[in-house]
């Protein structure tokens, strides 16, 4: 595998740092426990230690070892989005949207890796990766749909759903580009870099953080609608005089 240019690693580490700060922002906005940010830091330390010791570099097993770094954060994100609707209502909707702009910079990093021969073309915007659209539209959607204290739920829900489809697309492309027994995309270099530090944090932290914003936003929007319907129903009930 070709060497990774240091500037790509530095930018990637800056993205990871930005997302760690985002976790603390969410914790504060939702009045949550500090246990969650501390668990995230512990997870980053654990995956980094395993990657530095070469644990994830074996792609011959089924599932590959990298899957052990991917499944836990995804399950944790889904569980958190499902179990914390009231906490999500306490947070400003914008906080789950605007930060997704980081994905533009992430796509630049992926293109740099492709340019030096580390990643295959299909994992960039020149191939099958359209995730940069989410990063570009995130601040625009937040400004249009969440300005002046109003929340345009319909467009916001649609944007989140489409964004998750694009995220799922590149996740599948990345999986099918890895040097596993079920590799489909065989042109260009295999997607091995995700087994190394710091790149193990791409599937084990960066992608789950992108998913978390969409799930939290959707759960919040649906909960808002539910709360609104409940309030409307209550207000329409006839008054009973005793």
C-alpha positions, 0 to 999 in steps of 0.5 A, spaced: 500 500 500 502 506 498 504 511 504 498 516 506 500 523 505 501 526 512 496 532 510 491 527 509 492 524 516 492 531 519 486 533 516 482 526 518 485 527 525 482 534 525 475 531 523 475 526 529 477 532 534 471 536 531 466 530 532 469 529 539 467 536 541 460 535 537 459 529 542 460 533 548 455 539 545 450 534 544 451 531 551 450 538 554 444 540 549 440 534 551 442 535 559 445 528 558 451 524 562 458 525 561 458 517 561 457 518 554 462 522 551 467 518 556 465 512 553 466 515 546 473 517 548 474 510 551 472 507 544 477 511 540 482 509 545 480 501 544 480 501 537 486 505 536 490 500 540 487 494 536 489 498 530 496 499 532 497 492 534 495 490 527 488 486 529 484 489 524 488 487 518 486 480 517 480 481 512 480 473 511 475 472 517 468 472 516 466 477 518 472 481 517 475 483 524 474 490 522 466 489 523 468 488 530 469 496 530 463 497 526 457 494 529 458 496 536 457 504 535 452 503 530 448 499 535 449 504 540 447 510 535 440 506 534 439 505 541 440 512 543 436 515 538 430 510 540 431 511 547 432 518 548 426 522 544 425 527 550 432 528 551 432 530 543 426 535 544 431 539 549 436 540 544 436 545 538 434 542 531 440 545 528 445 542 532 444 535 529 444 538 522 449 544 521 455 539 523 454 535 517 458 540 513 464 536 515 463 531 510 465 535 505 472 535 508 472 528 509 470 527 501 476 531 500 481 527 504 478 520 501 480 523 494 487 525 496 487 517 498 485 515 492 490 520 488 496 517 491 493 510 490 491 508 497 483 508 495 479 505 489 476 510 485 469 508 487 470 510 494 470 518 491 466 523 488 469 521 481 466 514 482 460 511 486 461 516 492 455 522 492 456 523 500 459 530 499 452 532 497 450 532 504 456 536 506 454 541 501 447 541 503 447 541 510 448 548 512 443 550 506 438 546 509 439 548 516 438 555 514 432 554 510 428 549 514 430 551 521 430 559 521 426 564 525 424 558 530 420 555 525 421 547 523 419 545 516 419 538 518 417 535 511 423 537 507 427 536 513 425 529 514 426 528 506 433 531 507 435 526 512 432 520 509 436 521 502 442 523 506 442 516 510 441 513 503 447 516 500 451 514 507 449 507 506 451 507 499 458 509 500 458 504 506 456 498 502 461 500 496 467 501 502 465 494 504 465 491 497 472 494 496 475 491 502 480 485 500 474 480 503 472 473 500 466 477 497 469 483 494 466 485 488 470 492 486 476 489 484 479 495 480 484 499 483 487 498 490 483 494 495 480 498 501 485 496 506 487 503 509 481 502 514 484 497 518 490 502 520 490 507 525 488 513 525 483 510 519 480 505 523 476 511 526 473 512 519 468 506 520 468 506 527 467 513 529 466 518 523 461 514 519 457 512 526 457 520 527 454 522 521 448 516 522 447 519 529 446 526 526 440 523 521 437 519 526 437 524 532 434 529 527 429 524 525 427 522 532 426 529 534 422 531 528 417 525 529 417 526 536 415 534 535 410 532 530 407 527 536 407 532 541 404 537 536 398 532 535 398 530 542 397 538 544 392 539 538 388 533 541 388 535 548 386 543 546 380 540 542 377 536 548 371 539 550 371 542 557 367 538 563 364 542 568 363 539 575 
